[in-house]
Amino acid sequence: MLLDSNLSLEKLKLASADSATDSVESCLDCLLKALAHNNTEASVKIQEMGVLPLLPNLLNPQSSCTPKVANIIAEVAKNEFMRSPCVEAGLIPPLVQLLNSTDQEVLLQTGRALGNICYDNEGRSAVDLAGGAQIVAEHIKSLSQNTEPDNQKLLTVFCGMLMNYSNDNDSLQAQLINMGVIPTLVKLLGVHSHNTALTEMCLIAFGNLAELESSKEQFASTNIAEELVRLFQKQAEHEKKEMIFEVLAPLAENDVIKLQLVEAGLVECLLEVVAQTVDGEREEDIAQLKTASDLMVLLLLGDESMQKLFEGGKGSVFQRVLSWIPSHNHQLQLAGALAIANFARNDGNCIHMVDTGIVQKLLELLDRHVEEGNVTVQHAALSALRNLAIPVVNKSKMLSAGVSDVVLKFLQSEMPPVQFKLLGTLRMLIDTQAEAADQLGTNGKLVERLVEWCEAKDHAGVMGESNRLLSALIRHSKSKVIVRAVIQGGGVKHLVTMATSEHMIMQNEALVALGLIAALDLVAAEKDFVGANLVSVLHKLLSDERSAPEIKYNSMILICAVMGSEPLHKEVQSLAFIDVVSKLRAHENKTVSHQASLTEQRLTAQS
């Protein structure tokens, strides 16, 4: 076989010199035969014998040999090592020229050749330079309505070529989007949905393009949601569903498309997938269950799509998702808790959910995950409880239901995401709830853990939430017992540090808590105030022009409060506070200027 091949290579060299068509034709047949027998070996020979540079001359639009030449190029370019040589041999410009042909076979083989050369290769820039993508995109557009088998085959090849051309390349994908490829491909999916090869090619192309943010607007202006849902409903095989899921996930990140998918009936499809796979033990069932439930949660991230599915708490979808929480399946428990957290994004929904007993379901779920629990489920359930605790009317109801007791069971968790949500939930619960703040503040284990987490430098979120909860316990209880517990636990220095936070809201919370500490138990706090350089921190806050009015106001309140301590009084005098404070008498904020006058009087009286 290879002997024939060698001969045919020699003949080809001669033939292209005198270009007698018949001998060229038989040479090409020989080459195709050799490639069919052993593609890699024949390709190596073709490369060694220097055949590639002879081929551009044979790619003549008028010649009957042209489809065979393009076919040979397509075959050799299946090998990675042949792609660069094809580019170097100058094959791209004549191939792109052939895209203007009207001959179906020429177009098919040329599309294959260009698609294979473009696969993960610098051939793309040569095709770009020659303007190949634009011609192919126009072909697809003009042929999109034609459902003849040959035409569908050609469309499949052209879609594949564009895919290889733009795969993993943001700028080439953006170029295709600007050419208007997306609406064309969506139409293609609608017209040819019965053709498996073509629909798969469209799906892979969508998957590539949907990763780009700029594609989402174009997708949103087509009926992609309806087409994908319709296609999904027709699929029985796992692999096909997975392909559609891979397109749905990036598209569903866009809020407009989320709503379109909900309106097109995707949610019903997802619920059906969940019902079919929840008890399945095959890997594909587990994978499908995860994908479908994750996608469901993603759809609920859009405000409009979420509200549409909530339907005032009476929606069948909402009810179905609720039934996931007591499920025995961790993935469903997780999705159910995340879905509740997403539904709990406005006060009306939160109030309705607490009134209909969702809290109990979440507490039962958390109870199942205390020992050796699933961290993602813990995190999701705590997120849901935290969101539900935001409306004031819900706080006392949730406290009565025993939420804080269940949440405190997770104090021993070493997982920062769980620690973060646990702290946020407790902070939301005690906001404006003096009795609850009292109760939690006298929990020695909690105060000890908060002080420990205030030093969690590797986890800024946990550190910030610990400081905020420590401050909240003092602010909402206004209790001397709790102030003393925080002082004894070593929390004062952390609140002083919190007063220098870059977040104004945290600075203010810290200053109010420190003011209460000074007012309720200055003697016990004195040593810690001195050790944490409280007075110089306050001096900085008052001198800094960027400090917000409430920061200045609360800093002055605190200065007056610490004047009763001799060592702190001395520090105040040594830092010449009077200059800073007297300037603030002219502050544009009336509350600040009034407090500056009072503070100045206090400083003068005690100097």
GUBA-572044 format. One line per 10 residues: number of its first residue (from 1); their letters; for each residue z, y, x of C-alpha. Coordinates in steps of 0.2 Angstrom, whole numbers, plus 5000, padded with zeros to 4 digits. Each point is the difference from the previous one (the first is absolute). Layout:
<nodes>
NUM> a> Z Y X ~ ...
</nodes>
This chain:
<nodes>
1> mlldsnlsle> 5000 5000 5000 ~ 5005 5012 5014 ~ 4984 4996 5009 ~ 4990 5006 4985 ~ 5011 5015 5000 ~ 4996 5004 5018 ~ 4982 4998 4997 ~ 5000 5011 4985 ~ 5009 5013 5010 ~ 4987 5000 5013
11> klklasadsa> 4986 5000 4986 ~ 5009 5015 4992 ~ 4999 5010 5016 ~ 4981 4996 5002 ~ 4997 5002 4981 ~ 5008 5017 4999 ~ 4989 5006 5014 ~ 4984 4995 4991 ~ 5008 5000 4983 ~ 4989 4987 4992
21> tdsvescldc> 5010 4998 4984 ~ 4998 4981 4998 ~ 5008 4996 5017 ~ 5014 5013 4997 ~ 5003 4992 4983 ~ 5002 4982 5007 ~ 5011 5007 5014 ~ 5011 5008 4987 ~ 5001 4984 4990 ~ 5006 4991 5016
31> llkalahnnt> 5013 5012 5003 ~ 5007 4999 4982 ~ 5000 4981 5002 ~ 5010 5001 5016 ~ 5012 5012 4992 ~ 5002 4989 4985 ~ 5004 4985 5011 ~ 5013 5009 5012 ~ 5001 5019 4997 ~ 5012 5004 5015
41> easvkiqemg> 4990 4990 5013 ~ 4983 5006 4994 ~ 5007 5018 5000 ~ 5006 4998 5018 ~ 4982 4995 5005 ~ 4992 5014 4990 ~ 5011 5012 5010 ~ 4997 4992 5017 ~ 4981 5000 4997 ~ 5000 5018 4996
51> vlpllpnlln> 4992 4998 4983 ~ 5010 5014 4991 ~ 4991 5015 5008 ~ 4984 4992 4994 ~ 5005 5000 4982 ~ 4999 5019 4996 ~ 4981 4999 5002 ~ 4999 4986 4987 ~ 5010 5009 4987 ~ 4985 5008 4993
61> pqssctpkva> 5000 5004 4981 ~ 4982 4994 4998 ~ 5002 4984 5009 ~ 5003 4984 4990 ~ 5011 4994 5015 ~ 5013 5013 4996 ~ 5012 4991 4989 ~ 5001 4985 5012 ~ 5004 5012 5015 ~ 5013 5009 4989
71> niiaevakne> 5007 4982 4995 ~ 5001 4995 5019 ~ 5010 5016 5004 ~ 5011 4997 4985 ~ 5003 4982 5006 ~ 5004 5005 5018 ~ 5011 5014 4995 ~ 5012 4988 4992 ~ 5006 4998 5017 ~ 5012 5013 5007
81> fmrspcveag> 4993 5000 5017 ~ 4982 5004 4994 ~ 5004 5015 4990 ~ 5001 5013 5014 ~ 4984 4993 5008 ~ 4991 5002 4984 ~ 5006 5019 5000 ~ 4995 5002 5018 ~ 4983 4992 4997 ~ 4996 5014 4988
91> lipplvqlln> 4999 4989 4984 ~ 5010 5012 4989 ~ 4987 5015 4998 ~ 4985 4988 4995 ~ 5012 4990 4988 ~ 5005 5016 4991 ~ 4982 5005 4999 ~ 4997 4983 4991 ~ 5012 5005 4986 ~ 4987 5011 4993
101> stdqevllqt> 4989 4985 4997 ~ 4997 4994 4982 ~ 4998 4982 5005 ~ 5016 4991 4993 ~ 5000 4987 5014 ~ 4999 5013 5014 ~ 5014 5010 4992 ~ 5011 4984 4998 ~ 4998 4995 5018 ~ 5002 5017 5007
111> gralgnicyd> 5016 5003 4990 ~ 5006 4984 5007 ~ 4996 5004 5018 ~ 5008 5018 4998 ~ 5015 4993 4992 ~ 5003 4987 5013 ~ 4997 5012 5015 ~ 5012 5012 4992 ~ 5014 4988 4998 ~ 5015 5007 5011
121> negrsavdla> 4987 5007 5012 ~ 4994 5017 5007 ~ 4984 4995 4991 ~ 5007 5011 4986 ~ 4998 5016 5009 ~ 4982 4996 5003 ~ 4997 4996 4982 ~ 5009 5016 4996 ~ 4989 5010 5012 ~ 4984 4992 4992
131> ggaqivaehi> 5006 5005 4982 ~ 5001 4981 4995 ~ 5015 5001 4988 ~ 4992 5014 4989 ~ 4984 4990 4997 ~ 5010 4984 4996 ~ 5011 5010 4988 ~ 4985 5007 4991 ~ 4992 4983 4999 ~ 5016 4993 4992
141> kslsqntepd> 5000 5015 4987 ~ 4982 4997 4995 ~ 5002 4981 4999 ~ 5017 5000 4992 ~ 4993 4996 4982 ~ 4989 4986 5005 ~ 5007 4983 4996 ~ 4986 4989 5007 ~ 5008 4987 5012 ~ 4989 5006 5015
151> nqklltvfcg> 5006 5017 4997 ~ 5018 4995 4999 ~ 4999 4991 5016 ~ 4993 5016 5008 ~ 5014 5011 4993 ~ 5013 4987 5006 ~ 4992 5002 5018 ~ 4999 5019 4999 ~ 5018 5001 4994 ~ 5006 4989 5014
161> mlmnysndnd> 4990 5010 5013 ~ 5009 5016 4994 ~ 5017 4991 5001 ~ 4997 4994 5018 ~ 4994 5018 5004 ~ 5015 5008 4994 ~ 5014 4987 5001 ~ 5016 5008 5008 ~ 4991 5016 5004 ~ 5007 5015 4991
171> slqaqlinmg> 4986 5012 5004 ~ 4986 4988 4995 ~ 5010 4995 4984 ~ 5001 5019 4997 ~ 4982 5002 5003 ~ 4996 4986 4987 ~ 5012 5008 4987 ~ 4991 5017 5003 ~ 4983 4991 4997 ~ 5007 4995 4982
181> viptlvkllg> 5001 4982 5004 ~ 5015 4997 4989 ~ 4993 5004 4983 ~ 4985 4989 5004 ~ 5010 4985 5005 ~ 5011 5002 4984 ~ 4984 4999 4990 ~ 4994 4985 5010 ~ 5016 4991 4996 ~ 4998 5004 4981
191> vhshntalte> 4981 4994 5000 ~ 5002 4985 5011 ~ 5018 4993 4996 ~ 4993 4983 4997 ~ 4993 4999 5018 ~ 5014 4993 5010 ~ 4993 5005 5018 ~ 4996 5017 4995 ~ 5016 5004 4991 ~ 5010 4993 5015
201> mcliafgnla> 4990 5012 5011 ~ 5004 5015 4989 ~ 5018 4995 5000 ~ 5001 4999 5019 ~ 4991 5017 5001 ~ 5012 5008 4987 ~ 5015 4992 5010 ~ 4993 5009 5016 ~ 4997 5017 4992 ~ 5015 5000 4989
211> elesskeqfa> 5011 5002 5016 ~ 4993 5017 5002 ~ 5010 5014 4991 ~ 4983 5010 4997 ~ 4993 4985 4990 ~ 5013 5000 4986 ~ 4993 5015 4991 ~ 4983 4993 5000 ~ 5007 4983 4994 ~ 5010 5009 4986
221> stniaeelvr> 4984 5008 4994 ~ 4992 4983 4997 ~ 5005 4986 4988 ~ 5006 4989 5014 ~ 5016 4997 4991 ~ 4991 4992 4985 ~ 4988 4990 5011 ~ 5014 4993 5011 ~ 5011 4995 4985 ~ 4985 4992 4991
231> lfqkqaehek> 4996 4990 5016 ~ 5018 4995 5002 ~ 5001 4993 4983 ~ 4985 4989 5003 ~ 5007 4992 5016 ~ 5008 4984 5000 ~ 5001 4997 5019 ~ 5015 5006 5011 ~ 4988 5006 5014 ~ 4990 5011 4988
241> kemifevlap> 5015 5008 4992 ~ 5007 5003 5018 ~ 4984 5009 5004 ~ 5002 5011 4985 ~ 5018 5003 5003 ~ 4995 5006 5018 ~ 4990 5014 4992 ~ 5012 5004 4986 ~ 5015 5003 5012 ~ 4993 5015 5010
251> laendviklq> 4991 5007 4984 ~ 5016 5000 4990 ~ 5009 5011 5013 ~ 4990 5014 4991 ~ 5009 5007 4984 ~ 4984 5003 4990 ~ 4994 4982 5004 ~ 5017 4993 4996 ~ 4998 5007 4982 ~ 4982 4994 4999
261> lveaglvecl> 5006 4982 5005 ~ 5014 5001 4987 ~ 4988 5005 4987 ~ 4987 4987 5005 ~ 5013 4986 4997 ~ 5005 4995 5017 ~ 5018 4999 4996 ~ 4997 4986 4987 ~ 4990 4991 5014 ~ 5014 5002 5012
271> levvaqtvdg> 5013 4994 4987 ~ 4989 4984 4997 ~ 4999 4997 5019 ~ 5019 5001 5001 ~ 5003 4988 4985 ~ 4988 4987 5007 ~ 5007 5001 5018 ~ 5019 5002 4998 ~ 5004 4982 5000 ~ 4986 4995 5012
281> ereediaqlk> 5004 4993 5017 ~ 4983 5001 5008 ~ 4998 5013 5014 ~ 4986 5008 4990 ~ 5012 5002 4984 ~ 5013 5008 5011 ~ 4988 5012 5008 ~ 4992 5004 4983 ~ 5017 5003 4992 ~ 5005 5012 5014
291> tasdlmvlll> 4983 5010 4999 ~ 5000 5001 4981 ~ 5018 5006 4999 ~ 4999 5012 5015 ~ 4984 5008 4992 ~ 5010 5002 4983 ~ 5013 5009 5009 ~ 4987 5011 5009 ~ 4992 5005 4983 ~ 5017 5006 4994
301> lgdesmqklf> 5001 5012 5015 ~ 4988 5012 4990 ~ 5009 5011 4988 ~ 4987 4999 4986 ~ 4997 4981 5002 ~ 5019 4997 5001 ~ 5003 5010 4984 ~ 4986 4992 4991 ~ 5007 4982 5004 ~ 5018 5006 4995
311> eggkgsvfqr> 4995 5005 4983 ~ 5017 5007 4996 ~ 5008 4984 5006 ~ 4992 4990 4986 ~ 4984 4995 5010 ~ 4997 4981 5002 ~ 4996 5003 5018 ~ 5017 5008 5003 ~ 5008 4985 4991 ~ 4991 4987 5010
321> vlswipshnh> 5005 5008 5016 ~ 5018 5001 4994 ~ 4999 4981 4998 ~ 4996 4998 5019 ~ 5017 5006 5005 ~ 5010 4984 4994 ~ 4986 4989 5007 ~ 5004 4987 5013 ~ 4986 5006 5011 ~ 5004 5012 5014
331> qlqlagalai> 4983 5009 5000 ~ 5001 5003 4981 ~ 5018 5006 5001 ~ 4994 5012 5014 ~ 4985 5006 4990 ~ 5011 5002 4984 ~ 5013 5011 5009 ~ 4987 5010 5008 ~ 4991 5003 4983 ~ 5016 5005 4992
341> anfarndgnc> 5003 5013 5015 ~ 4982 5006 4996 ~ 5003 5002 4982 ~ 5016 5009 5004 ~ 4991 5016 5006 ~ 5005 5011 4986 ~ 5016 5004 4990 ~ 4993 4994 4983 ~ 4995 4983 5007 ~ 5016 4998 5010
351> ihmvdtgivq> 5011 5004 4984 ~ 4990 4988 4989 ~ 5002 4986 5013 ~ 5019 5002 5003 ~ 5002 5000 4981 ~ 4991 4984 4998 ~ 5010 4990 5012 ~ 4989 4999 5016 ~ 5015 5004 5011 ~ 5008 4984 4996
361> kllelldrhv> 4984 4990 5005 ~ 4999 5009 5016 ~ 5019 4997 5004 ~ 4998 4981 4996 ~ 4985 5000 5012 ~ 5010 5009 5014 ~ 5014 4987 4997 ~ 4988 4986 5003 ~ 4996 5008 5017 ~ 5017 5005 5008
371> eegnvtvqha> 5002 4984 5011 ~ 4985 4997 5011 ~ 4990 5010 4988 ~ 4982 5005 5001 ~ 5000 5018 5008 ~ 4984 5006 4992 ~ 5007 4995 4983 ~ 5017 5009 5004 ~ 4991 5016 5005 ~ 4988 5000 4985
381> alsalrnlai> 5015 4997 4987 ~ 5010 5014 5009 ~ 4985 5012 4999 ~ 4999 4997 4982 ~ 5018 5003 4997 ~ 5000 5016 5010 ~ 4985 5007 4990 ~ 5009 4995 4984 ~ 5015 5009 5005 ~ 4992 5017 5002
391> pvvnkskmls> 5002 5007 4982 ~ 5017 5006 4997 ~ 5002 4991 4983 ~ 4997 4983 5009 ~ 5014 5002 5014 ~ 5015 4996 4989 ~ 4991 4986 4991 ~ 4995 4992 5016 ~ 5017 5002 5008 ~ 5008 4992 4984
401> agvsdvvlkf> 4987 4985 5002 ~ 5008 4997 5017 ~ 4986 5006 5011 ~ 5010 5006 5014 ~ 5010 4984 5001 ~ 4984 4990 5002 ~ 4992 5012 5012 ~ 5016 5000 5011 ~ 4998 4981 5003 ~ 4985 5005 5012
411> lqsemppvqf> 5011 5011 5011 ~ 5000 4985 5013 ~ 4981 5001 5001 ~ 4993 5003 5017 ~ 4982 5004 4993 ~ 4997 5019 5002 ~ 4988 5000 4984 ~ 5014 4992 4990 ~ 5013 5012 5007 ~ 4989 5015 4996
421> kllgtlrmli> 4997 4996 4982 ~ 5019 4994 4998 ~ 5005 5017 5006 ~ 4988 5010 4989 ~ 5005 4990 4984 ~ 5018 5004 5003 ~ 4997 5018 5003 ~ 4989 5002 4984 ~ 5014 4991 4990 ~ 5014 5011 5005
431> dtqaeaadql> 4991 5017 4999 ~ 5010 5010 4988 ~ 5011 4985 4996 ~ 5018 5004 5007 ~ 5008 4984 4995 ~ 4987 4989 5008 ~ 5001 5011 5016 ~ 5019 4998 5000 ~ 4998 4981 4998 ~ 4987 4998 5014
441> gtngklverl> 5009 5012 5011 ~ 5016 4990 5001 ~ 4990 4984 5005 ~ 5005 4999 5018 ~ 4986 4987 5004 ~ 4987 5012 4993 ~ 5006 5016 5010 ~ 5001 4989 5016 ~ 4982 4994 4998 ~ 4994 5018 4996
451> vewceakdha> 5008 5007 5016 ~ 4992 4985 5009 ~ 4983 5004 4993 ~ 5001 5018 5003 ~ 4997 4995 5018 ~ 4985 4989 4996 ~ 4988 5011 5012 ~ 4986 4987 4999 ~ 4999 5002 4981 ~ 4999 5018 4995
461> gvmgesnrll> 4999 4996 4982 ~ 5016 4989 5000 ~ 5009 5014 5010 ~ 4995 5014 4989 ~ 5005 4990 4984 ~ 5017 4995 5007 ~ 5004 5018 5004 ~ 4994 5006 4983 ~ 5011 4987 4991 ~ 5015 5004 5011
471> salirhsksk> 4998 5018 4995 ~ 4997 4996 4981 ~ 5016 4990 4999 ~ 5009 5015 5005 ~ 4990 5013 4990 ~ 5001 4990 4984 ~ 5018 4994 5001 ~ 5008 5016 5007 ~ 5014 4988 5004 ~ 5013 5002 5014
481> vivraviqgg> 5002 4981 5002 ~ 4981 4998 5003 ~ 5000 5015 5012 ~ 5014 4992 5010 ~ 4991 4983 4999 ~ 4984 5008 5008 ~ 5010 5009 5013 ~ 5009 4984 5005 ~ 4984 4990 5000 ~ 4993 5012 5013
491> gvkhlvtmat> 4987 5008 4988 ~ 5003 5018 5003 ~ 4989 5002 5016 ~ 4986 4992 4991 ~ 5001 5013 4986 ~ 5000 5014 5013 ~ 4984 4992 5008 ~ 4992 4999 4983 ~ 5003 5019 4998 ~ 4987 5002 5014
501> sehmimqnea> 4987 4989 4991 ~ 4982 5006 4999 ~ 5001 4997 4981 ~ 5008 5015 4991 ~ 5006 4989 4986 ~ 5010 4989 5012 ~ 5007 5015 5009 ~ 5006 5007 4984 ~ 5008 4984 4994 ~ 5009 4999 5017
511> lvalgliaal> 5007 5017 4999 ~ 5007 4998 4983 ~ 5008 4984 5005 ~ 5008 5008 5015 ~ 5006 5015 4990 ~ 5009 4988 4988 ~ 5007 4991 5015 ~ 5007 5016 5007 ~ 5006 5006 4983 ~ 5009 4983 4996
521> dlvaaekdfv> 5007 4994 5017 ~ 4997 5012 5014 ~ 5014 4994 5011 ~ 4994 4982 5000 ~ 4982 5006 5004 ~ 5004 5013 5013 ~ 4998 4989 5015 ~ 4984 4993 4994 ~ 4993 5017 4996 ~ 5004 5006 5018
531> ganlvsvlhk> 4993 4984 5008 ~ 4984 5002 4990 ~ 4998 5018 5005 ~ 4999 5005 4982 ~ 5003 5019 5003 ~ 4985 5001 5012 ~ 4989 4990 4988 ~ 5004 5013 4986 ~ 4997 5015 5012 ~ 4983 4993 5004
541> llsdersape> 4996 4997 4981 ~ 5005 5018 4996 ~ 4991 5008 5015 ~ 4984 4990 4996 ~ 4988 5011 4990 ~ 4991 4984 4993 ~ 5016 4994 4992 ~ 4999 5000 4981 ~ 5011 5012 4989 ~ 5011 4985 4994
551> ikynsmilic> 5002 4994 5018 ~ 5006 5017 5005 ~ 5011 5001 4985 ~ 5009 4983 5002 ~ 5002 5003 5019 ~ 5010 5016 4996 ~ 5010 4991 4987 ~ 5004 4987 5013 ~ 5005 5013 5013 ~ 5012 5008 4988
561> avmgseplhk> 5007 4982 4996 ~ 5004 4996 5019 ~ 5008 5016 5004 ~ 5017 4992 4995 ~ 4999 4989 5015 ~ 5006 5009 5017 ~ 4988 4991 5012 ~ 4985 5003 4988 ~ 5005 5018 4997 ~ 5000 5003 5019
571> evqslafidv> 4983 4992 5001 ~ 4994 5012 4986 ~ 5007 5015 5009 ~ 4992 4995 5017 ~ 4983 4998 4993 ~ 4999 5018 4993 ~ 4996 4995 4982 ~ 5003 5017 4993 ~ 4983 5006 5008 ~ 4990 4987 4991
581> vsklrahenk> 5009 5001 4984 ~ 4999 5019 4999 ~ 4981 4999 5001 ~ 5000 4988 4985 ~ 5007 5014 4989 ~ 4983 5007 4999 ~ 4992 4983 4996 ~ 4988 5001 4985 ~ 5009 4986 4991 ~ 5014 5007 4990
591> tvshqaslte> 5011 4985 5001 ~ 4998 5000 5019 ~ 5003 5018 5002 ~ 5016 5000 4989 ~ 5007 4984 5009 ~ 4996 5010 5017 ~ 5011 5014 4994 ~ 5015 4988 4995 ~ 4998 4990 5016 ~ 5000 5016 5011
601> qrltaqs> 5016 5006 4991 ~ 5008 4983 5004 ~ 4995 5001 5018 ~ 5006 5018 5002 ~ 5016 4996 4992 ~ 5004 4985 5011 ~ 4993 5007 5017
</nodes>
